[in-house]
């Protein structure tokens, strides 16, 4: 390893080396467990004798900063930093024993072997220019693969030249907010995810609440809004599917006003009780921006999403992306393209759909009919269910006492006074933990 050490002029070489190494450990520049350079090599780099370095190492071993063991060299010792115990304790307190919050898939089921094979093939065949700065729109290999996949699986009209690869859904929403003339603001579903509303606000947009009922988002009242953001396949968090009449009303509004519909297809692949509902974009590709992501199908850590844009928006979005992050990282794009082209992605999605359906069925079986549960909604698709309860605050308090984390419907309303409930995600827990987590939820809902 290379080790940057500065010896102060006028200070004895051994004392100066001890001080510099001691400060490096205290400042965290030398991490616990780090192996120090051999005494001969460090002596050559510093222009001092090997005995000087050895003496400094021995002194710091005696003081407890270093450890030395025959055959493994000299390493930095584990030192307790001030407040570290309190931080670790707080982290343990924050981590729930059972996590049924919505928003994440079962990352323990990530197809690591298939991904590794795809990555190896992609790296083996990638041109050398793939390791240089890339096209802000994303690699053509992934855009071509997505064009075919989105067309056959989601009914999206997606020529590769109209696809922009992003670092997830949030970046796509932020780019659109910065590109569009704010005008009358961004319509956003009520209830909806508060974090997404904040993304729009922080990028210069104004949020206009759009009511949601049993048939989905209500287009009335959008007026002169520049865009409306909807989750038509499986509304978050209520779980309703946008009714065909509402689809037509939204597209008619967008055409008449010259506005945009932003379609968040966050979990469109996971439909259980009938065929998946096709994307809204297929009805009106000229006024719908389609946003998709690999966060629910594979895992949020990949940070891979995609936008399918109307032709008039492509250049403006590409320019903003160029000046925000230049382009999304390349190797993940190449691997995902290979995964899609080999149909390993389809196989993984099908296997995940069966697994999540079993989880959904177990959830409904364990909580339906419990005292205080007024209904379980939104279960035909997705990775979460809306459980309507009489007293949200009381149920959440019982859940915390049991070490169970769930989402609260009350947090999703734009204002106050909306109906109460729990947003229960059945994707997050690992397979072996999930049955116990659902059992605890049943006790909590039953008041036991």
Secondary structure, 3 states (H helix, E strand, C coil): CCCCCCCCCCCCHHHHHHHHHHHHHHCCCCCCCCECCCHHHHHHHHCCCHHHHHHHHHHHHHHCCEEEECCCEEEECCCCCCCHHHHHHHHHHHCCCEEECCCCCCHHHCCHHHHHHHHHHHHHHCCHHHHCCCCCCCCHHHHHHHHHHHHHHHCCCCCHHHEEEECCHHHHHHHHHHHCCCECCEEEEECCCHHHHHHHHHCCCCEEEEEEECCEECCCCCCCECEEEECCCCCCCCCCCCCHHHHHHHHHHHHHHCCEEEEECCCCCCECCCCCCCCHHHHCCCCEEEEEECCCCCCHHHCCEEEECCHHHHHHHHHHHHCCCCCCCHHHHHHHHHHHHCCHHHHHHHHHHHHHHHHHHHHHHHHCCCCCEEEEECCCECCEEEEEECCHHHHHHHHHHCCEEEEEHHHHCCCCCCCCEEEEECCCCCHHHHHHHHHHHHHHHHCC
